[in-house]
Amino acid sequence: MSKILASERDALMIINELGVAKQEEIGKELGFSPGYAAVLCRSLWKNGYIRGTTMTGYEVREKGKRLAEELKK
């Protein structure tokens, strides 16, 4: 399994469930500030799990979908 933080995994799962999510939505769902949600998204984006921008919202890439499926098990 990939080495990502528990909060990054949670953010990935939220984005995966919503389809497209902005950092405000992610933060609200997880009980984090939008700023911390942005940090999580930046990390997920840099590692190739999600794509998108703060303006358009983030969506899960194929690599992220595989990890999300792995985490559901």
Secondary structure, DSSP 8 states (H G I E B T S, - for coil): -----HHHHHHHHHHHHHSSB-HHHHHHHHT--HHHHHHHHHHHHHTTSEEEETTTEEEE-HHHHHHHHHHH-
